[in-house]
Amino acid sequence: MNVAQQPKSQTMTLSERADELEHQMEEELERVVTKSLLFNLADGKVAYDSGAALNAKYPGKYMLMGDDPRLPKMPAKPTLLDYFRYRFASMNHLLQSATHALKAGLPEKTVLACLLHDVVQEIIKVDHGWWGAQLFEPYISEKAAFAIRYHQALRFYADPANGYEYPDLYRRIFGHDYRPEPYIEATYQMVRKHKWYGEARMVTVNDLYAFDPNAQVSLDVFVDIIGRHFKQPKEGLGYDNSPVAHMWRTIERPDAPL
């Protein structure tokens, strides 16, 4: 069996599997049931009907264009709060993490980093720390972006003095002899000596691995923190011509093919 024929789980690195595992846990925490409406491209004409009716008439001949009718419609100039309300499937996990950080009395910029640290997993899981920092860099402080970028590497290294133990879940899934890839090790060594190490470490401390589906959390608690520390573009996220605007549009319209 060549690499292309192997199951995905056998070709992924353990760090990639860790990202996949975390993403699956978040999806289990917050699933959304949606109804499907698709554009019918059969016979050279475009029609609009329910997904069930079209699939019965023209199986396999549909392409979804424009806004995805299975998802809530976004405002013309979407804000970060709009994305939380209408697009972020991992919102419950993020709110639980940020709530822990808030109750611990951490600085608001660190609380914001906890609130945003896994958002980018809406579009990509591998190296989500780096991708996540990139997604938010135009809109948050350099320190908060640093915390998001490097929480990914730090999660593989215990720091009992700062309240972080290596997750038992990782031992069960990856084995007791697992060692992170060299680039993760090198990143950890660099961040460990950095003046902002504490900010990144606090994201891992509050990045819970035992999600509570019954936890009472609310986005309202963080509205003022977002207002003080997130630079909302007047054009709307995804439409401000920033280097990452395309990433926000991907989250808004995740199934647009063109």
C-alpha positions as CSV (number, residue, x, y, z in Angstrom):
1,M,0.0,0.0,0.0
2,N,1.5,3.4,-1.0
3,V,1.1,6.6,1.0
4,A,-1.9,7.7,-1.1
5,Q,-3.7,4.5,-0.2
6,Q,-3.1,4.6,3.5
7,P,-5.8,5.8,5.9
8,K,-5.4,9.5,6.7
9,S,-4.8,8.7,10.4
10,Q,-1.7,6.7,9.4
11,T,-0.1,9.5,7.3
12,M,-0.7,12.3,9.8
13,T,2.0,13.3,12.2
14,L,1.1,13.1,15.9
15,S,0.9,16.9,16.1
16,E,-1.6,16.9,13.2
17,R,-3.5,14.1,15.0
18,A,-3.6,16.3,18.1
19,D,-5.1,19.1,16.1
20,E,-7.6,16.8,14.6
21,L,-8.5,15.4,18.0
22,E,-9.1,18.8,19.5
23,H,-11.2,19.8,16.5
24,Q,-13.4,16.7,16.8
25,M,-13.9,17.4,20.5
26,E,-15.1,20.9,19.8
27,E,-17.4,19.7,17.1
28,E,-19.0,17.2,19.5
29,L,-19.5,20.0,21.9
30,E,-21.5,22.1,19.6
31,R,-23.3,20.5,16.6
32,V,-25.7,22.5,14.4
33,V,-28.4,20.8,12.4
34,T,-29.0,22.7,9.1
35,K,-31.4,22.4,6.2
36,S,-29.9,22.2,2.7
37,L,-30.9,24.4,-0.2
38,L,-28.9,24.1,-3.4
39,F,-28.7,25.6,-6.9
40,N,-29.7,23.2,-9.6
41,L,-27.3,23.4,-12.6
42,A,-28.9,20.5,-14.5
43,D,-29.9,21.0,-18.2
44,G,-28.1,24.3,-18.4
45,K,-30.5,26.3,-16.2
46,V,-30.4,27.5,-12.7
47,A,-33.3,26.7,-10.3
48,Y,-33.7,27.0,-6.6
49,D,-35.4,24.4,-4.5
50,S,-35.0,22.3,-1.4
51,G,-32.0,20.1,-1.3
52,A,-34.1,16.9,-0.8
53,A,-36.3,17.7,-3.9
54,L,-33.4,18.5,-6.1
55,N,-31.4,15.5,-5.1
56,A,-34.3,13.3,-5.9
57,K,-34.7,14.9,-9.4
58,Y,-31.1,15.4,-10.4
59,P,-28.8,13.4,-8.2
60,G,-25.2,14.8,-8.0
61,K,-25.9,17.8,-10.3
62,Y,-25.8,20.7,-7.9
63,M,-23.3,23.5,-7.0
64,L,-23.8,25.8,-4.1
65,M,-23.3,29.4,-5.0
66,G,-23.7,32.7,-3.1
67,D,-24.7,32.6,0.5
68,D,-25.1,29.1,2.0
69,P,-28.8,28.8,2.8
70,R,-28.0,26.2,5.4
71,L,-26.3,28.8,7.5
72,P,-27.6,32.0,9.1
73,K,-27.3,35.0,6.9
74,M,-24.4,37.3,7.9
75,P,-24.8,41.2,8.0
76,A,-23.3,43.1,5.1
77,K,-20.5,44.4,7.3
78,P,-19.9,41.5,9.8
79,T,-18.3,42.1,13.1
80,L,-16.4,39.6,15.3
81,L,-19.5,39.2,17.4
82,D,-21.5,38.3,14.3
83,Y,-19.0,35.5,13.5
84,F,-19.3,34.2,17.0
85,R,-23.0,34.2,16.8
86,Y,-23.4,32.7,13.3
87,R,-20.3,30.8,12.3
88,F,-18.0,29.7,15.1
89,A,-18.9,26.0,15.8
90,S,-16.2,26.0,18.6
91,M,-17.8,28.9,20.4
92,N,-18.7,26.9,23.6
93,H,-15.2,25.7,24.0
94,L,-13.8,29.2,23.4
95,L,-16.2,30.7,25.9
96,Q,-15.4,28.1,28.5
97,S,-11.6,28.7,28.1
98,A,-12.0,32.5,28.2
99,T,-14.3,32.3,31.2
100,H,-11.7,30.3,33.1
101,A,-9.1,33.0,32.2
102,L,-11.4,35.8,33.3
103,K,-12.2,34.1,36.6
104,A,-8.5,33.7,37.2
105,G,-8.0,37.4,36.9
106,L,-5.8,37.4,33.9
107,P,-5.2,40.6,31.8
108,E,-7.9,41.4,29.3
109,K,-5.6,40.8,26.3
110,T,-4.8,37.3,27.6
111,V,-8.5,36.6,28.1
112,L,-9.1,37.8,24.5
113,A,-6.3,35.4,23.3
114,C,-8.1,32.5,25.1
115,L,-11.4,33.6,23.5
116,L,-9.9,33.5,20.0
117,H,-7.2,30.8,20.2
118,D,-9.0,28.0,18.3
119,V,-11.2,30.1,15.9
120,V,-9.1,29.3,12.9
121,Q,-10.0,25.6,13.2
122,E,-13.2,26.6,11.4
123,I,-11.1,26.5,8.2
124,I,-7.8,24.6,9.1
125,K,-6.6,22.4,11.9
126,V,-2.9,21.7,11.2
127,D,-0.6,24.3,12.8
128,H,-3.7,26.2,14.0
129,G,-1.6,28.3,16.3
130,W,0.3,29.9,13.5
131,W,-2.8,30.2,11.3
132,G,-4.8,31.6,14.1
133,A,-2.3,34.3,14.9
134,Q,-2.2,35.2,11.2
135,L,-6.0,35.5,11.1
136,F,-6.1,38.0,14.0
137,E,-2.8,39.9,13.6
138,P,-4.4,43.0,11.9
139,Y,-6.9,43.4,14.6
140,I,-5.4,42.5,18.0
141,S,-2.2,43.4,20.0
142,E,1.1,41.8,19.1
143,K,1.2,40.2,22.5
144,A,-2.2,38.5,22.1
145,A,-1.3,37.3,18.6
146,F,1.9,35.8,20.1
147,A,-0.1,34.0,22.7
148,I,-2.4,32.5,20.1
149,R,0.5,31.5,17.8
150,Y,2.6,29.6,20.3
151,H,-0.1,28.0,22.5
152,Q,0.0,25.1,20.0
153,A,3.6,24.2,20.7
154,L,3.4,24.8,24.5
155,R,0.6,22.3,25.0
156,F,3.0,19.4,24.6
157,Y,5.2,20.6,27.5
158,A,4.2,20.5,31.1
159,D,4.8,23.6,33.3
160,P,3.5,22.7,36.8
161,A,4.8,26.0,38.2
162,N,2.3,27.8,36.0
163,G,-0.5,25.3,36.5
164,Y,-0.1,23.3,33.3
165,E,0.1,19.5,33.3
166,Y,0.6,17.4,30.2
167,P,-2.9,16.2,29.2
168,D,-3.6,12.6,30.2
169,L,-5.7,12.5,27.0
170,Y,-2.5,12.8,24.9
171,R,-0.9,9.9,26.8
172,R,-3.9,7.7,26.1
173,I,-4.1,8.7,22.4
174,F,-0.4,9.1,21.4
175,G,1.4,6.9,24.0
176,H,3.7,7.7,26.9
177,D,6.8,7.8,24.7
178,Y,5.5,10.4,22.2
179,R,8.0,13.2,21.4
180,P,6.9,16.3,19.4
181,E,8.3,17.0,16.0
182,P,11.6,18.9,15.9
183,Y,10.0,22.2,14.8
184,I,7.6,22.0,17.8
185,E,10.6,21.3,20.1
186,A,12.6,24.2,18.6
187,T,9.5,26.5,18.9
188,Y,9.0,25.6,22.6
189,Q,12.7,26.3,23.4
190,M,12.4,29.7,21.8
191,V,9.1,30.7,23.4
192,R,10.3,29.4,26.8
193,K,12.9,32.2,26.8
194,H,10.7,34.9,25.4
195,K,9.4,37.8,27.5
196,W,5.8,36.9,26.5
197,Y,6.1,33.2,27.4
198,G,3.6,33.7,30.2
199,E,0.8,35.0,27.9
200,A,1.1,31.9,25.6
201,R,1.3,29.6,28.6
202,M,-1.9,31.0,30.0
203,V,-3.7,30.0,26.9
204,T,-2.7,26.4,27.3
205,V,-3.6,26.5,31.0
206,N,-7.1,27.6,30.1
207,D,-7.4,25.5,26.9
208,L,-9.6,22.8,28.6
209,Y,-9.4,19.2,27.6
210,A,-12.4,18.2,29.6
211,F,-15.2,20.2,28.1
212,D,-18.4,20.5,30.2
213,P,-21.5,20.5,27.9
214,N,-23.5,21.8,30.9
215,A,-21.3,24.8,31.6
216,Q,-23.2,28.1,31.7
217,V,-21.2,30.5,29.5
218,S,-22.2,33.7,27.7
219,L,-20.6,35.8,24.9
220,D,-22.1,38.9,26.5
221,V,-19.5,38.8,29.3
222,F,-16.8,39.4,26.7
223,V,-18.4,42.1,24.6
224,D,-16.7,45.0,26.3
225,I,-13.3,43.2,26.2
226,I,-13.7,42.7,22.5
227,G,-14.7,46.4,22.1
228,R,-11.6,47.5,24.0
229,H,-9.0,45.2,22.4
230,F,-10.3,44.2,18.9
231,K,-9.9,46.6,16.0
232,Q,-13.1,46.1,14.1
233,P,-12.8,47.3,10.5
234,K,-15.6,49.6,9.4
235,E,-15.9,47.7,6.1
236,G,-16.6,44.5,8.0
237,L,-14.4,41.4,8.6
238,G,-13.7,39.9,5.2
239,Y,-14.2,43.2,3.3
240,D,-11.5,45.5,4.6
241,N,-8.8,44.5,2.0
242,S,-6.5,43.2,4.8
243,P,-4.0,40.4,4.1
244,V,-6.4,38.0,5.9
245,A,-9.7,39.2,4.5
246,H,-10.0,36.1,2.4
247,M,-9.8,33.9,5.5
248,W,-12.8,35.6,7.0
249,R,-14.7,35.3,3.8
250,T,-13.9,31.6,3.8
251,I,-15.4,31.3,7.3
252,E,-18.5,33.2,6.2
253,R,-19.1,31.2,3.0
254,P,-17.2,27.9,3.7
255,D,-18.8,25.9,0.8
256,A,-18.6,28.5,-1.9
257,P,-16.8,26.7,-4.8
258,L,-15.8,29.7,-6.9
